[in-house]
Amino acid sequence: MIPALVTLLVFQLFGEVVTRGLGLPLPGPVLGMVALVLTMLAFPKLAAAVRPTAQGLLAHLSLLFVPAGVGVVAHLGVLRQEGAALMLALIVSTVAAIAVGALTFTAVARLAEGRKNG
Amino acid sequence: MADAALIWSYLTREPLLWLTATLIAYWVGDAAFRASGRKPYVNPVLIAVAALALVLKGTGTPYATYFEGAQFVHFMLGPATVALALPLYTNLAQVRRAAFPMLAALLAGSLTAILSALAIARALGVDASVLSALAPKSATAPVAIGIAERMGGSPTLAAVLVLTTGIIGAVVATPLLNLLRITDWRARGFATGVAAHGIGTARAFQVNETAGSFAGIGMGLNAVLTALIAPPLLALFL
């Protein structure tokens, strides 16, 4: 568990240092995640070593955003004023994104697979 | 017997109380979620957040005091984001097999989510400072919080918008995709993961195993894509 935790923290640290150093708009942990995928492709043994700890952490992923969520108490004013507009934006954009994403997937899959079969 | 006020003043100075309260609130929320048969609208995080918000209001505790204790949980978001590398790595073979449909659906879904949300909110007069918390709302929470922070938005508002998006996605996905007569489980799962991150992915796994793993891939890829495109897209609306 300690080597796995060290691996996750080292990749996060790498991501934070590089994104801040180069002034990238990317969050450090996202770069750390991409770097870890690439490293695991080169050294598949690393994936096996990290797996139990990573799975344990991801199983409780939703717990981790409770503290940020409780911050809603600081935004009750914003939500009272703009809550309806935000809700409409969230509903329409989520419905549109699912529909567009799924239709695009099936259309391109039909093209790609049709070409393979034809 | 010590004075109750003294004990309370000790508790308000130490992180122990609010760390414990955060875990208990989530435990209760998760138990309610399981008892409901894992209904997407009985979201454990939403329950925990609502309960803690009420307790903070009831006890007159400022958010900063609460966060002293909760920061230990919050800190783990970073390592958990890095840990998302594992499911992405595990599913890479599937990604390669359906690379074209996935990339097209990822781009189309992610752009639609960000642009339509920003356009509607702006048209309805939502404040510019709120837009930077809204832009990354389809990305998974740890990533969206990081993106909002980098763009000068409020991370806590981003967390609330992300949660709401996930719940909407989980509730509408199945009826919406049935209405569109989409029967490909890969397409259904992938689009749900892109638009509604982890909560959508959990819902997809309940419906179908293939849909679930494609939703997980969609969530992972959109975390990276949103981090890259949200800042330039937001700039168009400011």
Interface residues (C-beta under 8 A of the other chain):
Chain A: L5 L8 L9 F11 Q12 G15 P25 L26 P27 G28 P29 V30 G32 M33 V34 L36 V37 M40 L41 A47 V50 R51 T53 A54 Q55 L57 L58 L61 S62 L63 L64 F65 V66 P67 A68 G69 V70 G71 V72 V73 A74 H75 V78 L79 E82 A85 L86 M87 L88 A89 L90 I91 V92 S93 T94 V95 A96 A97 I98 A99 V100 G101 A102 L103 T104 F105 T106 A107 V108 A109 L111 A112
Chain B: T22 L23 A25 Y26 P44 V45 L46 A48 V49 L52 A53 L56 K57 Y63 Y66 F67 A70 Q71 V73 H74 M76 L77 G78 P79 A80 T81 V82 A83 L84 A85 L86 P87 L88 Y89 T90 L92 A98 F100 P101 M102 A104 A105 L106 A108 G109 S110 T112 A113 I114 S116 A117 L118 I120 A121 L124 G125 V126 D127 V130 L134 K137 S138 T140 A141 P142 V143 I145 G146 I147 E149 R150 M151 S154 P155 T156 L157 A158 A159 V160 L161 V162 L163 T164 T165 I168 G169 V172 A173 L176 L177 L180 I182 D184 R186 A187 R188 F190 A191 T192 V194 A195 A196 G198 I199 G218 G220 A223 V224 A227 L228 P231
